[in-house]
Amino acid sequence: MASRKAWFRLLAVDAWIDSTLYEAGQGAGDWYERVVAFTRRFRLSGFSRALSELASESVTLGTAGALVLLAFGVPAFESIKSNWLEREEFAVTFLDRYGNEIGRRGVLQDDIVSLEDLPDHLIQAVLATEDRRFFTHFGIDVLGTVRAIVENAKAGGVVQGGSSITQQLAKNLFLSNERTLQRKIKEAYLALWLEANLTKREILKLYLDRAYMGGGTFGVNAASEFYFGKDVQDLELSESAMLAGLFKAPTKFAPHINLPAARARANDVLTRLVDSGMMTEGQVVGARRNPATPVERSQTASPDYFLDWAFQEVKRLAPGPQKVLIARTTIDMRLQRAAEAAVESSLRERGDAFRVKQAALVAMEPDGTVRAMVGGRDYGTSTFNRATNALRQPGSSFKPYVYAVAMQNGFTPDSVIVDAPISIGNWSPQNYGRKYAGRVTLRSALARSINTVPVRLSISFGRQPIADMAAALGVDSPVRVTRALPLGTSEVTVLDMASGYSAFANGGHHVDAYGVLEIRTPAGETLYDASERPEPQRVLDDKTVAQMVDMLHAVVEAGTGRRARLPGINAAGKTGTTQGYRDAWYIGFTGNYTAAVWFGNDDFRPTKDLTGGTLPAETWQKFMRVAHAYADIVPLPGLPPPKEPREEQAVASAGQSDPMAGLAAVRLAPSTIETLDRIGGAFKRAERPLQTAAERHAALPSASPSP
C-alpha cells in the first residue's frame, strides 16, 4: 500500500512539472507574439532603416570598444594608488676612486620657483611649442591629435606629436617611453584623471618641474642653472626658446652637446610663437639675431657605461628612503682613458678590415674591484652596455672552466689525451682547420685551443660540474648544460668572464665584481662601505690554481694568445672565437689586473675571420701595457719571474694619438693627474696638444710623480 501511494505522488509531481512547463511555454509564446505585434508598428524602411541599423551597430561596437578600452585603462590607475606627488627617484653624484666627481645619474630637480615667478615668455614658448590649446581642452587635444595624424600620414612617418601637455605629464609621472597602443590608452585615461583632480595651473607647474631637460636635469629651473648658469627668472627670450625646444628631444637638442641643433630648434620655437599669435615678429627678431649661448661645460669624457652600471648598484645597495646620495666608485680614470683609447684605436685601425663594429672591455683587480669599463664604441650613439648586458657566446675562452674541473679530478697539465674525431649522438665537434694532433698534453691542447679534448674531458666527468665551476668562479649568467657546453655555447657577459678569470689570478677565490666603494648622504652619513663586504669564498686549491696559471701562461707564451704578451711581465689568458666568427674574445690576467675584451656586431653578423688571437688580444695588450706602466708587479701563483727586462714606458703611439693616453704611462698622484687634465684640455682648445708626458711635466714644473 505504501509503495502505491509513493507511486501516485511521483505521478502527481510529474504531471505538475509537465503542465507548468507547457503553460510557461504557451505564455512565453503569447508574450513574444504581443511583442512582435507591437514592434511591427515601428518597422522602418528605406533611409530610416539604414540610419537605424547604423545607429544600432554603432552602439554595439561602441559598447564593445568601451569595454576593451576599460580593460586597458584599469591597470593605469594602479599608478595613482601611491603618493605619486612624492619623488622616489634617485639623484646620485659619482666620484672616482680618488674622490673626484666623474658624473651624475638620476634626477637633478628644482621646483622652488612658483609659476607666477616664471618669465611670461618662457611659459608662452612652452605653450606655443607643446600645446597651444592647453587651457581650453579637457586633457586630450582632439584637434591637435587629428592634425598630427594627418601630417604623419602625409610624411609617411612620425614627424609631429599629438600629445597634450597633460598627456605628457601623465607619461612622465606614471608611464614609460615605450611606443605601444596600451601605453597611449593608459596615457589618455591618466590625462583625464589629472584634469579631474588638478587645476590647469597645477598641471602646467608639474610639467615644467618634472620634464626631463637633458644633462641630467629635470625641470626648467634646474635646466636654466645647468645650461645658462642663472635662475629661471632671469632668462632672456632667446634662452627661453632654447629651453622650450628641449621638451621634444632633450638629448638631441641639448646645447652643451649640439649647439647648432639647439639654436635651430630655438628658432623654430620663435616661429611657433609668432604663428600662435602670442608674439609678433618684431618681438622675436632680437632673439633670432642674438641666439642663446650656454655656459661652457667641461668636455672631460665621463665613464658613462660604468656610471649606468654603478647607478644600478647604488639603488640595490641603498634602497632606503634617502634618495640624494654621493657614491665613491672604484673607477680609475687613468685606466678608463687607456681602455677607451685601446678599444677605439683598434676599431679605427682594423675594424673595417675585419667588418666588426663594436667592442667591450672590463678591467678589474683580482678581487673584483672594477677599474675600467667600456660598454661600446660610442655612448652617444648607443647607451646599451655590451660589457654588462650583452649575452654572447664565449667560444674557446670558456674552456679554462673545463680544465679547472679536470685538474680537480686528478688530471695534470702533463696528462696526455687523444685529439681525434669524436661524436656524441649526431653531434661531431671539429677543430679549427679540421686537423687532429693525436696524443697531446692538456697544456698543449689548451694552448692550441683544440676542441675535441675538452669534449672528451666532459665525457669523463660530466657537463654539470663544468657549469657549477663557472658559477663558483664568478660567472653570474645562467649556464645552459648542453653537449656543446665545453666549447662555450652558453651565453655570458664580458663582466662574467672578467670575474671568472680573476679567480685564477687571486689564488682561487670566488669573485663578485663591484664598482661602489662607499655611499653616503650629502650630510656625510655613510649608508654603505665596501670594506664590510664578506670575505671571498675559496673555490680552487693552491695546486689547481698553479696548474691553471701554468696552462694559461702557455697560451700567451706559445699558443693562440701570443699577441697578448707583455714584455717582462708574466701574463696568462685565453682566446675565444665562436662559430661563424660572430664573437671574438680575449680574457687575460696578471697579478695586478684581469681584463676581458670582446669584439663583435650588435646584429650578430659574422665578422671577416676575426679571431680572439688577433684584435681582442692586441687590444688587451695595448691596455695592459699602459695599466702596468711603473706599477709594482704582483707575481702570478706558481710562475718564476720572467727573464726578459720589463718595459718601463707606455706605448708611444698612445701618447701620439691621444695626449691624455700618454699621461697614463706615468704614475702620478690623483691631484696631479687632475691638474694635468685641465692643462691638457686648455692646450687642446688652443690646438697645441702636448704630445708626451715629458712635455706635460715641463708645462707644470711644480708637479712631481707620487712616490
C-alpha positions in Angstrom: 0.0 0.0 0.0 2.8 2.4 0.9 4.6 1.8 -2.3 1.4 2.5 -4.3 1.0 5.9 -2.5 4.5 6.9 -3.3 3.9 5.9 -6.9 0.9 8.2 -7.2 2.8 11.1 -5.6 5.5 10.8 -8.3 2.9 10.8 -11.0 1.4 13.9 -9.5 4.7 15.7 -9.4 5.4 14.7 -13.0 2.1 15.9 -14.1 2.7 19.2 -12.3 6.0 19.7 -14.0 4.6 18.9 -17.4 1.7 21.3 -17.0 3.8 24.0 -15.6 6.3 23.8 -18.4 3.5 23.7 -21.0 1.8 26.8 -19.5 5.1 28.7 -19.3 5.9 27.9 -23.0 2.4 29.0 -24.0 2.7 32.2 -22.0 6.2 32.9 -23.5 4.8 32.4 -27.0 1.9 34.6 -26.4 4.2 37.3 -24.9 6.5 37.1 -27.9 3.6 37.4 -30.3 2.4 40.5 -28.5 5.9 42.0 -28.6 6.2 41.2 -32.3 2.8 42.7 -33.0 3.8 45.8 -31.1 7.2 46.3 -32.8 5.7 45.9 -36.2 4.1 49.3 -35.7 7.7 50.7 -35.8 9.0 48.9 -38.8 11.3 51.2 -40.8 12.2 51.1 -44.5 14.4 53.0 -46.8 16.8 55.6 -45.5 15.3 55.5 -42.0 16.0 51.7 -41.7 19.6 52.2 -42.9 20.1 55.0 -40.3 18.6 52.8 -37.6 20.9 49.9 -38.5 23.9 52.1 -38.4 23.0 53.5 -35.0 22.4 50.1 -33.7 25.7 48.8 -34.9 27.5 51.9 -33.6 26.0 51.3 -30.1 27.1 47.6 -30.2 30.6 48.3 -31.4 30.9 51.3 -29.2 30.0 49.3 -26.1 32.5 46.6 -27.1 35.2 49.2 -27.7 34.5 50.8 -24.4 34.9 47.5 -22.6 38.2 46.9 -24.4 39.4 50.4 -23.5 38.3 49.9 -19.9 40.3 46.7 -19.8 43.4 48.6 -20.9 42.7 51.5 -18.7 42.1 49.8 -15.4 45.8 48.9 -14.9 46.7 52.5 -15.5 45.0 53.6 -12.3 47.3 51.3 -10.2 49.9 54.0 -10.6 47.8 56.6 -8.6 47.3 54.4 -5.5 50.6 55.5 -4.0 51.5 59.1 -3.1 52.6 59.9 -6.6 53.5 63.5 -5.9 56.4 62.4 -3.7 59.6 61.9 -5.6 61.1 58.4 -5.4 63.8 58.9 -8.0 67.5 58.6 -7.0 69.9 61.5 -7.5 73.4 60.2 -7.3 76.7 62.1 -7.6 79.6 59.7 -8.5 83.2 60.1 -7.6 86.2 58.2 -8.8 88.4 56.1 -6.5 90.3 59.3 -5.5 87.2 61.4 -4.7 87.0 63.4 -7.9 83.5 63.9 -9.4 83.0 62.0 -12.6 79.3 62.3 -13.3 75.8 62.1 -12.1 72.9 59.7 -12.6 69.2 60.0 -11.7 67.4 63.3 -11.4 68.6 66.9 -10.8 65.4 68.7 -10.0 64.4 72.2 -8.7 60.8 73.3 -8.3 61.2 76.0 -5.7 60.1 78.7 -8.2 56.4 79.3 -8.4 54.5 79.5 -11.7 53.9 83.2 -11.1 57.6 83.9 -10.9 58.5 82.2 -14.2 59.0 84.6 -17.1 56.0 85.0 -19.3 58.0 84.4 -22.5 59.1 81.0 -21.1 55.5 79.9 -20.5 54.4 81.3 -23.9 57.3 79.5 -25.6 56.3 76.2 -24.0 52.6 76.5 -24.8 53.3 77.6 -28.4 55.6 74.6 -28.9 53.9 71.9 -26.9 50.2 72.6 -26.5 48.6 75.8 -27.8 45.1 74.8 -26.7 46.2 73.7 -23.2 43.8 76.0 -21.3 40.8 75.1 -23.5 40.9 71.3 -23.9 39.9 68.6 -21.4 43.2 66.8 -21.2 43.3 65.4 -24.7 43.7 67.8 -27.6 41.4 66.2 -30.2 42.2 68.8 -32.9 45.9 68.5 -32.3 45.8 64.7 -32.4 43.9 64.8 -35.7 46.3 67.3 -37.2 49.3 65.1 -36.1 47.7 62.0 -37.7 47.2 63.9 -41.0 50.7 65.3 -41.0 52.3 62.0 -40.1 50.3 60.3 -42.9 51.5 62.8 -45.4 55.1 62.4 -44.4 54.9 58.6 -44.2 56.3 58.6 -40.6 56.2 60.3 -37.3 57.0 64.0 -37.8 54.6 65.5 -35.4 53.3 64.5 -31.9 49.7 64.9 -30.9 50.0 64.5 -27.1 48.8 67.4 -24.9 50.8 68.7 -22.0 48.5 66.8 -19.7 49.2 63.6 -21.6 53.0 64.2 -21.5 52.8 64.8 -17.8 50.9 61.6 -17.3 53.6 59.8 -19.2 56.4 61.5 -17.2 54.7 60.7 -13.8 53.4 57.2 -14.3 54.4 55.5 -17.5 57.5 54.6 -19.6 58.6 55.8 -23.1 57.6 52.6 -24.9 55.6 53.3 -28.1 52.6 50.9 -27.7 48.9 51.2 -28.1 48.4 50.1 -24.5 50.6 52.9 -23.2 48.7 55.5 -25.2 45.4 54.3 -23.8 46.8 54.4 -20.3 48.2 57.9 -21.0 44.7 59.1 -22.1 43.0 57.8 -19.1 45.5 59.3 -16.7 45.4 62.6 -18.5 41.6 62.7 -17.9 42.2 61.8 -14.3 44.8 64.6 -13.9 42.4 67.1 -15.4 39.7 66.0 -12.9 41.9 66.2 -9.9 44.2 69.2 -10.6 43.8 72.7 -12.0 45.3 73.7 -15.3 47.9 75.8 -13.5 48.9 72.9 -11.2 49.3 70.6 -14.3 51.4 73.2 -16.1 53.6 73.7 -13.0 54.1 70.0 -12.6 55.0 69.7 -16.2 57.6 72.4 -16.1 59.1 70.9 -12.9 59.2 67.2 -13.9 60.0 67.2 -17.6 63.5 65.9 -18.5 65.6 68.7 -20.0 68.8 66.8 -20.8 72.1 67.0 -19.0 70.7 65.0 -16.1 68.3 67.9 -15.2 64.6 67.8 -14.6 62.5 71.0 -14.7 63.1 74.4 -16.2 64.8 75.9 -13.2 67.4 73.2 -12.9 67.9 73.4 -16.7 68.3 77.1 -16.6 71.0 76.8 -14.0 72.7 74.0 -15.8 72.7 75.5 -19.3 72.9 79.2 -18.6 74.2 79.5 -15.1 71.3 81.7 -14.0 68.0 81.5 -12.2 65.0 80.8 -14.4 63.5 84.2 -13.5 66.5 85.9 -15.3 66.1 84.1 -18.6 66.0 86.1 -21.8 63.6 85.3 -24.7 66.4 83.5 -26.7 67.2 81.3 -23.7 63.6 80.5 -23.0 63.1 79.5 -26.6 66.1 77.2 -26.4 64.8 75.6 -23.2 61.3 75.2 -24.7 62.9 73.4 -27.6 64.3 70.7 -25.3 60.9 69.2 -24.4 60.7 67.4 -27.7 64.1 65.7 -27.7 66.3 66.8 -24.8 69.3 64.7 -25.8 69.2 65.7 -29.5 68.8 69.4 -28.8 70.9 69.8 -25.7 73.0 73.0 -26.3 76.1 71.7 -24.5 76.1 68.7 -26.9 74.9 70.1 -30.2 74.7 73.9 -30.1 73.8 74.4 -33.8 70.9 72.0 -33.5 69.8 73.7 -30.3 69.8 77.1 -31.9 67.9 75.8 -35.0 65.3 74.3 -32.7 65.1 77.6 -30.7 64.5 79.5 -33.9 61.6 77.1 -34.7 60.1 77.8 -31.3 60.3 81.5 -32.0 58.4 80.9 -35.3 55.7 79.0 -33.4 55.4 81.9 -31.0 54.6 84.2 -33.9 52.3 81.7 -35.7 50.3 81.2 -32.5 49.8 84.9 -32.1 51.4 85.0 -28.7 54.2 87.3 -30.0 54.9 89.4 -33.1 57.8 89.1 -35.4 59.1 92.4 -34.1 59.2 90.9 -30.6 61.2 87.9 -31.5 63.6 89.4 -34.0 66.2 90.3 -31.3 66.2 86.7 -30.1 66.7 85.5 -33.7 69.7 87.8 -34.3 71.3 87.0 -30.9 70.7 83.3 -30.2 71.4 82.0 -26.7 74.8 80.8 -25.7 75.1 78.2 -22.9 77.8 78.4 -20.3 80.9 76.3 -21.1 80.7 72.8 -19.6 83.6 70.5 -19.1 84.4 68.3 -22.1 86.1 65.7 -19.9 84.7 62.4 -21.0 82.5 60.7 -18.4 82.7 56.9 -18.0 79.0 56.6 -18.9 78.8 52.9 -19.3 80.4 52.4 -15.9 78.1 55.0 -14.4 75.0 53.3 -15.7 76.1 50.0 -14.1 77.2 51.7 -10.9 73.9 53.5 -10.7 72.0 50.2 -10.6 74.5 49.0 -7.9 73.7 52.1 -5.8 70.0 51.5 -6.0 70.5 47.9 -4.9 72.9 48.7 -2.1 71.0 51.8 -0.6 67.3 51.1 -1.0 66.2 53.3 1.9 64.2 56.5 2.0 67.3 58.7 1.3 67.4 59.3 -2.5 70.0 62.0 -2.8 73.3 60.3 -2.5 77.1 60.5 -3.1 78.8 57.4 -4.2 82.6 56.9 -4.4 83.3 54.3 -7.0 86.2 52.0 -7.9 86.8 53.6 -11.3 90.4 54.7 -12.1 90.1 57.4 -14.8 93.7 56.8 -15.9 92.9 53.2 -16.7 89.5 54.2 -18.1 91.1 56.5 -20.6 93.6 53.8 -21.5 90.8 51.3 -22.0 88.7 53.6 -24.2 91.8 54.5 -26.3 92.7 50.9 -26.8 89.2 49.9 -28.0 88.8 53.0 -30.2 92.3 52.7 -31.8 91.7 49.0 -32.6 88.4 49.7 -34.2 89.7 52.7 -36.2 92.8 50.8 -37.4 91.3 47.4 -38.3 87.6 47.4 -37.6 86.6 47.9 -41.3 89.1 45.2 -42.4 87.5 42.7 -40.0 84.0 44.0 -40.6 83.5 44.5 -36.9 81.6 47.5 -35.4 81.5 47.1 -31.6 83.7 46.1 -28.7 83.6 46.0 -24.9 86.2 45.8 -22.2 86.2 45.3 -18.5 89.3 45.6 -16.3 89.4 44.7 -12.6 91.8 43.9 -9.9 91.8 40.2 -9.0 89.5 40.8 -6.0 86.7 42.1 -8.3 87.4 45.8 -8.0 86.4 47.2 -11.4 88.8 49.8 -12.6 87.7 50.4 -16.2 84.7 49.6 -18.3 84.0 50.2 -21.9 80.5 49.1 -22.9 80.6 50.1 -26.6 82.3 52.3 -29.1 80.1 55.4 -28.6 77.8 56.1 -25.7 76.2 59.0 -27.6 75.2 56.6 -30.4 74.1 53.7 -28.2 73.7 53.5 -24.5 73.4 49.7 -24.5 76.1 48.4 -22.2 77.7 45.5 -24.0 80.0 44.8 -21.1 77.3 44.0 -18.6 74.1 43.4 -20.6 75.0 41.7 -23.8 74.9 37.9 -23.7 77.3 36.5 -26.2 78.9 33.0 -26.7 82.4 32.9 -25.2 83.7 30.2 -27.5 87.0 28.7 -26.5 87.5 31.3 -23.8 85.1 29.1 -21.8 87.5 26.1 -21.9 89.5 27.1 -18.7 86.5 26.2 -16.6 86.5 22.7 -18.2 90.2 22.3 -17.5 89.8 23.6 -13.9 87.3 20.7 -13.3 89.8 18.3 -14.9 92.6 19.5 -12.6 90.2 18.8 -9.6 89.5 15.3 -11.0 93.1 14.2 -10.9 94.4 15.4 -14.3 97.5 17.5 -14.6 98.8 19.8 -17.3 101.1 17.0 -18.5 98.3 14.4 -18.7 98.1 13.0 -22.3 94.8 12.7 -24.1 94.0 11.9 -27.7 93.0 14.6 -30.2 90.9 12.6 -32.7 87.4 12.8 -34.2 84.6 12.3 -31.6 80.8 12.2 -31.7 78.1 12.5 -29.1 75.0 11.3 -30.8 74.7 13.2 -34.1 77.0 16.0 -32.9 80.6 15.8 -34.1 82.8 18.8 -33.0 85.8 19.6 -35.1 89.0 21.5 -34.6 89.8 24.8 -36.1 91.3 23.9 -39.5 89.8 20.4 -39.3 93.1 18.8 -38.3 93.9 16.5 -35.4 97.2 16.2 -33.4 96.8 12.7 -32.0 98.3 12.4 -28.4 98.7 15.8 -26.8 99.1 17.1 -23.2 96.4 19.2 -21.7 98.8 22.1 -21.6 99.3 21.9 -25.3 95.6 21.3 -26.0 94.6 24.4 -24.2 97.4 26.5 -25.7 96.4 25.4 -29.2 92.7 25.6 -28.4 91.9 22.1 -29.5 88.2 21.4 -29.4 88.0 17.6 -29.1 90.0 17.5 -25.9 87.6 19.5 -23.6 84.7 17.5 -25.1 86.5 14.2 -24.2 87.1 15.6 -20.7 83.5 16.5 -20.3 82.5 12.9 -21.1 84.8 11.6 -18.4 83.4 13.8 -15.5 80.1 15.2 -16.9 79.0 18.6 -18.0 77.1 19.8 -14.9 80.4 20.1 -12.9 81.6 22.5 -15.6 78.6 24.7 -15.2 79.0 24.6 -11.5 82.6 25.5 -11.7 81.9 28.6 -13.9 79.2 29.8 -11.4 81.5 29.1 -8.5 84.3 31.2 -10.0 82.1 34.2 -10.7 80.0 33.7 -13.8 76.6 35.1 -12.9 74.7 34.4 -16.1 72.9 31.1 -16.2 74.9 28.4 -17.8 73.0 26.1 -20.1 74.2 22.5 -19.9 74.3 21.0 -23.4 76.6 18.7 -25.3 78.5 21.8 -26.7 78.9 23.4 -23.3 82.7 22.7 -23.2 83.1 24.7 -26.4 81.5 27.8 -24.9 78.0 27.9 -26.4 76.2 29.2 -23.3 76.0 33.0 -23.4 77.8 35.1 -20.9 78.7 38.8 -20.4 82.1 40.4 -20.6 81.8 41.2 -16.9 81.1 37.5 -16.2 84.3 36.4 -17.9 86.5 39.0 -16.2 85.1 37.8 -12.9 85.6 34.2 -13.6 89.2 34.5 -14.7 90.0 36.7 -11.7 89.7 33.6 -9.5 92.8 32.2 -11.3 94.8 35.4 -10.5 93.7 35.8 -6.9 94.6 32.3 -5.7 91.3 30.5 -6.3 88.6 32.7 -4.6 85.2 33.4 -5.9 84.9 37.0 -7.3 81.9 39.3 -7.2 82.6 42.3 -9.4 81.8 45.6 -7.6 82.1 49.2 -8.6 81.0 51.1 -5.5 83.3 51.7 -2.6 81.1 53.9 -0.4 77.7 55.5 -0.4 76.9 58.5 1.8 74.3 61.2 2.1 75.1 64.9 1.5 75.2 65.3 5.2 78.0 62.8 5.5 76.1 59.8 6.8 77.6 56.6 5.5 75.0 54.2 4.1 77.3 51.6 2.6 81.0 50.7 2.9 82.6 48.1 0.7 85.2 47.3 3.3 82.5 45.5 5.2 81.9 43.0 2.3 82.1 39.4 3.4 85.4 37.5 2.8 85.5 35.8 -0.6 84.9 32.1 -0.7 87.7 29.8 -1.8 86.8 27.7 -4.8 90.2 26.2 -6.1 93.0 24.9 -4.0 96.6 26.1 -4.4 97.6 23.2 -6.6 94.8 23.6 -9.1 95.4 27.4 -9.2 99.1 26.8 -10.0 98.2 24.3 -12.7 95.7 26.6 -14.4 98.0 29.6 -14.3 100.7 27.4 -15.8 98.5 26.3 -18.7 97.0 29.7 -19.4 100.5 31.2 -19.3 101.4 28.7 -22.0 98.6 30.1 -24.2 100.3 33.5 -24.1 103.8 32.3 -24.5 103.4 29.7 -27.2 99.7 29.4 -28.1 96.8 31.4 -29.6 97.3 34.3 -27.3 100.9 35.3 -28.3 99.8 38.8 -29.3 98.9 39.5 -25.7 102.5 39.0 -24.4 103.7 41.8 -22.1 107.5 42.3 -22.1 108.9 41.5 -18.7 105.5 40.7 -17.1 104.0 37.2 -16.7 100.6 37.1 -18.2 98.0 34.4 -18.7 94.8 34.2 -20.7 92.7 32.5 -23.3 91.3 33.4 -26.7 87.8 32.7 -27.9 86.2 32.6 -31.3 82.6 31.5 -31.9 81.1 29.7 -34.9 80.8 31.9 -37.9 83.2 34.4 -36.4 80.4 36.2 -34.7 82.3 36.8 -31.4 85.9 37.2 -30.7 87.3 37.2 -27.2 90.4 37.5 -25.2 90.4 37.3 -21.4 93.7 37.5 -19.6 95.3 38.4 -16.3 98.4 39.3 -14.5 98.9 39.5 -10.8 97.7 43.1 -10.9 94.7 43.1 -13.3 92.2 40.9 -15.1 90.8 42.2 -18.3 88.2 40.8 -20.7 87.9 42.0 -24.3 85.1 41.3 -26.7 84.6 42.2 -30.4 81.5 41.6 -32.5 78.4 43.2 -34.1 75.2 44.0 -32.4 73.1 42.3 -35.1 75.2 39.1 -34.8 76.5 39.5 -38.3 79.7 37.5 -38.8 83.0 39.3 -38.9 85.6 38.7 -41.6 87.6 35.9 -40.0 88.1 37.8 -36.7 89.6 35.5 -34.1 90.3 36.1 -30.4 94.0 35.9 -31.0 94.0 39.0 -33.3 92.2 42.2 -32.5 91.0 41.2 -28.9 94.4 40.1 -27.8 96.1 43.1 -29.3 93.6 45.4 -27.6 94.1 43.7 -24.3 97.9 44.1 -24.7 97.5 47.8 -25.6 95.5 48.4 -22.4 97.7 46.3 -20.1 100.9 47.9 -21.2 99.6 51.3 -20.1 97.9 49.9 -17.0 101.2 48.3 -15.8 103.5 51.2 -16.6 105.6 51.9 -13.5 103.3 49.7 -11.4 104.6 47.3 -8.7 104.1 44.0 -10.4 102.4 41.3 -8.4 103.6 37.8 -9.3 101.3 35.1 -10.6 100.9 31.9 -8.5 103.5 29.2 -9.4 105.3 31.2 -12.1 109.0 32.2 -11.9 109.9 35.8 -12.7 110.2 36.4 -16.4 113.7 36.5 -17.8 113.3 39.4 -20.2 113.5 43.0 -19.0 110.3 44.8 -18.2 109.2 47.6 -20.5 109.2 50.9 -18.4 107.5 53.2 -20.9 103.9 53.1 -22.1 103.0 52.7 -25.8 104.4 55.7 -27.6 101.6 55.7 -30.2 99.1 56.1 -27.4 100.6 59.4 -26.5 100.7 60.5 -30.1 97.1 59.6 -30.8 95.8 61.0 -27.5 97.8 63.1 -25.2 95.8 62.0 -22.2 96.5 58.4 -23.0 100.2 59.2 -22.9 99.7 60.6 -19.5 98.6 57.2 -18.3 102.2 55.9 -18.7 103.3 58.0 -15.7 102.2 57.1 -12.2 101.1 60.4 -10.7 99.2 61.5 -7.7 95.5 61.9 -8.3 95.6 65.7 -7.7 98.5 66.0 -10.2 96.6 64.0 -12.8 93.5 66.2 -12.4 95.7 69.3 -12.8 97.4 67.9 -15.9 94.0 67.0 -17.3 92.9 70.7 -17.1 96.2 71.8 -18.6 95.8 69.3 -21.4 92.3 70.5 -22.1 93.5 74.0 -22.4 96.1 73.0 -24.9 93.6 71.0 -26.9 91.3 74.1 -27.1 94.3 76.1 -28.3 95.0 73.4 -30.9 98.5 73.0 -29.4 98.3 69.5 -27.8 101.2 68.3 -25.7 102.5 65.1 -27.3 104.3 63.4 -24.5 104.2 63.1 -20.7 107.6 64.7 -20.5 106.2 67.9 -22.2 103.4 67.9 -19.7 105.8 67.9 -16.9 107.7 70.7 -18.5 104.5 72.7 -18.6 104.0 72.1 -14.9 107.4 72.2 -13.2 105.9 72.1 -9.7 104.2 68.7 -10.4 106.1 65.7 -9.3 105.5 61.9 -9.5 104.0 60.3 -6.5 106.4 58.1 -4.5 
